[in-house]
Amino acid sequence: MQFVAIIEGTLTTSPVTDKTRDGREFVQLSIVHRVTYRDTSGKQVNAQPMSFDILCWGDLASRARNLHRGDTIIADLTRLLPYDNNGILGMKAYARNVSVSMRYAEAHAGPQVRQRRGDLVTTAHGETVTADAYPEIVTDRELIQHR
């Protein structure tokens, strides 16, 4: 029987890619999991955060390295090993799967292309719209007029 834990957290650093001595690639993700709840009096309480150092191997590692600091992820974890990181509880674990959480933001695959606010696009019909309205369509930078 195998124990699996599912945890949601925010990447505290960009993924770190490395290789073992025998050449196997791995990616290390550092996330923090924060819980807030209401106590019996109705006051919102922030529980002590918990940090996770997650190792991804093989194909999962090659995809996980495209994540960015600040992304909220959900990870299926195995082989949990507890540790204390300067008073913050932590776990080292292996990931079976990692996905981007859409609770707080839209999901993305690969590096995001960020656009400046105020970029305008002129359509084929002469219509002018903001580039943020259609970020998945606006890829031709020559169409964008900076104002």
Steps between C-alpha positions, in 0.01 A plus 500: 500500500628845414419818691416806286439853627354777286615850594443847357762768542678795346845468343741704712784478247539416135544126436859379533615252232792267570633153419610210714851357469369239257336767278133474606332840480288625789326825591458627854197712586471692826144586600331642806152393610305755705168436670260764631192416699245662731518419868197456729467878544491554121846659484714402200815317609811427292633157588873437501621461139650170390774471239554215254812416301374288211709293260370425150666237280498406130235645270328672792825685575533620141149651519522631858803715419265730302327614819578840650544645845159604632303230312252312715532128439336178612732204551442128563778411743655175620786417740443789738794575732443770766759766590519827694600810302574769762175439686290443186380144458610348174487183293725356234305292249493345154233614255291253301318786326503882503232728361430873498220607733233720347357608836670842493618542138459359152707199406781522249734259329858607453640850542242776501539791261424808703363810331513854626174663594378734230625298202244537222433269209347608170293222347470427127174697503668813643359449847733592792486281814727451801749214474397367843151428366634225275841391639473153346453648154747790509832348401611723214683787672488712180122534540536666839503880514654643817320808629 
